[in-house]
Amino acid sequence: MPTHYQGSRQEKRALDAYVKLSRAAATVSARLDRLLSRRGRGEGRGMTTSQLGVLEAVLHLGPMSQCDLARKILKSNGNMTTVIDNLERDNLVRRERSREDRRVLVIHLTPKGTALIERIFPLHVEHMTLAMGQLTAKEQELLSTLCRKLGLAVANLAENRPNGVGESRYEQNP
């Protein structure tokens, strides 16, 4: 559904694109959430997208700090603590103090965590391939390129504005 906002053509186009991007992402995420809640751990509890992200990142990238994991899967440090607490409670990960900096906690997979993510991740890939298969290969590549471009550009907005120049009214303090 197009926006009913009566702004400029540029504003309406931006809102329309944002709404469609948000709805598509929410639809794909909801599908993943349903699958994880059903297939998750196989112990009566499902798994969250964040938990899957942590297990997958540590499996493929190796042990890393909680802060690095939070940045990698786009979660706050506070949220990451809760996610890691729950994974640790279920003996899927373990925390270990860094030898270089004792303030840093490094997250490692346990054998149980490794077995779980090695079993679940191929199913995740299968479902994401099916979902993204609704687009042609060229459309998937274009979507990937456009999302990366948008994400990097928006992330750089705040970093490249001296003294708030170019800030939207939304970002300005009242």
Salt bridges, closest charged atoms under 4 A:
ASP16 OD2 - LYS20 NZ 2.95
GLU43 OE2 - LYS112 NZ 3.32
GLU56 OE2 - HIS60 ND1 2.68
ASP68 OD1 - ARG71 NH2 2.45
ASP85 OD1 - ARG95 NH2 2.72
GLU88 OE1 - ARG95 NH1 2.58
ASP90 OD2 - ARG41 NH1 2.60
ASP90 OD1 - ARG45 NH2 2.46
ASP90 OD1 - ARG89 NE 3.08
GLU96 OE1 - ARG94 NH1 2.57
GLU96 OE2 - HIS108 NE2 3.72
ASP101 OD2 - ARG103 NH2 2.81
GLU171 OE1 - ARG161 NH1 3.26
